[in-house]
Amino acid sequence: MQFSLTGFSQTTNVRHYTFQGVTADQTRQEVTVGVDLNLARQYGISLQELPLLCRRFLEEQSVAVRSIR
């Protein structure tokens, strides 16, 4: 599955990144990843890095699910 960032929103200290996932057969699915900004700062992760880290997380989860099936 390939993921493209479509936007984000923020409530208090949580930023929600929204991605559109597209499978090989062109099925589309919207997914959201929430990030605690306090933890990101604590670990020295910049805001610019967060969307790529979220996409990598989704890609790894997608591979893990396919390997279970």
C-alpha positions as CSV (number, residue, x, y, z in Angstrom):
1,M,0.0,0.0,0.0
2,Q,1.2,3.5,-0.8
3,F,0.4,6.4,1.5
4,S,0.1,10.1,0.6
5,L,-0.3,12.9,3.2
6,T,-3.5,14.7,2.6
7,G,-3.5,17.1,5.6
8,F,-3.3,17.5,9.3
9,S,-5.1,19.0,12.2
10,Q,-4.1,19.7,15.8
11,T,-5.9,19.6,19.1
12,T,-4.0,20.7,22.2
13,N,-0.7,18.8,22.0
14,V,-1.7,16.1,19.5
15,R,-1.2,16.6,15.8
16,H,-3.3,14.3,13.6
17,Y,-1.8,13.5,10.2
18,T,-4.3,12.2,7.6
19,F,-3.1,9.9,4.8
20,Q,-4.8,8.3,1.8
21,G,-3.6,4.7,1.3
22,V,-3.9,3.2,-2.2
23,T,-3.5,-0.6,-2.7
24,A,-2.3,-2.3,-5.9
25,D,-5.9,-2.7,-7.1
26,Q,-6.5,1.1,-6.6
27,T,-8.7,0.7,-3.5
28,R,-8.4,3.8,-1.4
29,Q,-8.5,4.1,2.4
30,E,-8.1,7.1,4.6
31,V,-6.1,6.7,7.8
32,T,-5.0,9.1,10.5
33,V,-2.0,8.9,12.8
34,G,-1.9,10.9,16.0
35,V,1.4,12.3,17.4
36,D,2.0,13.6,20.9
37,L,4.0,16.8,20.3
38,N,5.3,16.8,23.9
39,L,6.9,13.4,23.3
40,A,8.3,14.5,19.9
41,R,10.0,17.5,21.6
42,Q,11.2,15.2,24.4
43,Y,13.0,13.0,21.9
44,G,14.3,15.8,19.7
45,I,12.0,15.1,16.7
46,S,11.3,18.2,14.7
47,L,7.9,19.0,13.3
48,Q,9.2,18.6,9.7
49,E,10.2,15.0,10.4
50,L,6.8,13.9,11.7
51,P,4.9,13.3,8.5
52,L,7.6,11.1,7.1
53,L,7.9,9.1,10.3
54,C,4.1,8.6,10.3
55,R,4.2,7.4,6.7
56,R,7.0,5.0,7.5
57,F,5.0,3.7,10.4
58,L,2.0,3.1,8.2
59,E,4.1,1.4,5.5
60,E,5.6,-0.9,8.2
61,Q,2.2,-1.8,9.6
62,S,1.0,-2.5,6.1
63,V,3.8,-4.9,5.4
64,A,3.2,-6.6,8.8
65,V,-0.5,-7.1,8.1
66,R,0.3,-8.6,4.6
67,S,2.8,-11.0,6.1
68,I,0.3,-12.3,8.6
69,R,-2.3,-13.1,5.9
